[in-house]
Amino acid sequence: MHLQLALDRMTIDTAIEVTKEVYNEIDWIEIGTSLIKEFGIESIQAMKQEFPDKILVADMKTMDNAKYECQLCFEAGADVLTVMGAAPAITVETCLNEAAKRKKQVMIDLLNVNLERLPQLLQYEEAIFCLHFSKDQQELSAPPQQHPLLFFPALEGVRIAVAGGISIDTVETVKRMNPSIVIVGSAITKAVDKKKAARELKQAILFRGDYK
Amino acid sequence: MHLQLALDRMTIDTAIEVTKEVYNEIDWIEIGTSLIKEFGIESIQAMKQEFPDKILVADMKTMDNAKYECQLCFEAGADVLTVMGAAPAITVETCLNEAAKRKKQVMIDLLNVNLERLPQLLQYEEAIFCLHFSKDQQELSAPPQQHPLLFFPALEGVRIAVAGGISIDTVETVKRMNPSIVIVGSAITKAVDKKKAARELKQAILFRGDYK
C-alpha cells in the first residue's frame, strides 16, 4: 500500500513546503484539482522541479478534451492523470491511450459513478480505480465512524485507491478494501505536526494486520 | 437567443485578441476549461479586466469542492460557473447556493447525465441547462448532418444552452431546441474571418424562422 499526499486549497509555495516536511513518509504526491484550477499547469511544473523522484498525480478530473489535458499535464511532469468515470467512455479511453503512449498512468475517479457503469469501467485493467468520497459529500454528512466507501461493492483483481476524509481514525476500515493507494489530504496538511501525522498514517498502512 | 463564444486551447493573449475581433457580434464570453486548467484563475481575471461589460462564463466543470471553486471564479470576475450534472447533488446545490448569495448564475453541464438523473436536475429552476455534445464525442463520430443533441428529450420551461461543434451548417437544427444560449467555439475561433463567422452565426440565431 502506498500513501498519496493530496495537496489542495493552498499556494504552490505552501504545497512545496508541506511536501518537504513529510517527504520521507509519503509515496505519491497529488497536485489537487484546486491547485490546478487556481494556478494552472505551473502547479505541476513547480512540483516536478522540486520533487523529480516522486510519482506525481495530477488531479485533472478530466471530463472532456482528453488529448489536450493529457498533453498538458504529462508534458508538465505528471506521472498519473485522473479522469472522471462519469465522463463519456471515449474520454476515459483517450486518456488511457494517451497515457500508454507515454508510459504514464490513469486513475479513474469513481465519484458518483453508478453501478451500471462500473463493470464497463473495470474492463480497463491498466487503470487505477479511485473510490472517492468527495469533499462536498463529507461536508454533507457527519464524520463517519467507518469510511463510507467500505460499503462499495468489492472490486477484485484491480488496483484501487481510496480517497475522502481519511484520517488515522478511519484508516483501519479503509485497509479492509485492500487498496494499492491510500490518499490523505487534510489529516496531514492541516495537522499541527504534519510529519508525525504522515508517519502514523504510513505505519498504519504498512501494518496490515489480518488483511492480505 | 444569445451567442456565447467559447475560448479553448489558446493563450490568454490570443483569447483577448479573438474576443476583441468579434466583440460586437457575441453576447457571452466563455473562458474554456482548458484555459482555466492551463493558466489558472488568472485567465478569468484577465478577461474580466479586458471585458468588464460582457457576461463571463467560467467553464469550471465543477465535480467537487464547490464552495472553493465558486469563491475562486466568482471573486475573479466570473458571472456564471459551470458545474457537471454528473457530480453529486450536494455539489450542484452548493454551487447554486454560492451563486445565489452573490447574485451570480450556474450552468449545469448535462454531459453524460443519464435520463434517470435528469428530472432531479431540472428541479433547479434557477439554473441554465447545457446540452453538451463534447469535443471527445465529436471526434469519435463523423460530423453530424444534424446536431446530435436534437434528439435529446424536450426540456420545457427551463433555460437551455446548447454546445458542441456548432457551426453555421448545424445552427438551424440547434435552433429547433429553442435554446436561450448557443455556444460556439472553433467555428468562430478557427475561422479565417472570425468577425464574419461570428456575424453570420449571430444573424442565424436572431432570425428564428418558424420557431418561437
Interface residues (C-beta under 8 A of the other chain):
Chain A: D8 R9 T33 S34 I36 K37 E38 F39 G40 I41 E42 S43 M60 K61 M63 D64 N65 A66 K67 Y68 E69 L72 M84 A86 A87 P88 I90 T91 T94 D109 L111 N112 N114 S134 K135 D136 Q137 E139 L140
Chain B: D8 R9 T33 S34 I36 K37 E38 F39 G40 I41 E42 S43 M60 K61 M63 D64 N65 A66 K67 Y68 E69 L72 M84 A86 A87 P88 I90 T91 T94 D109 L111 N112 N114 S134 K135 D136 Q137 E139 L140
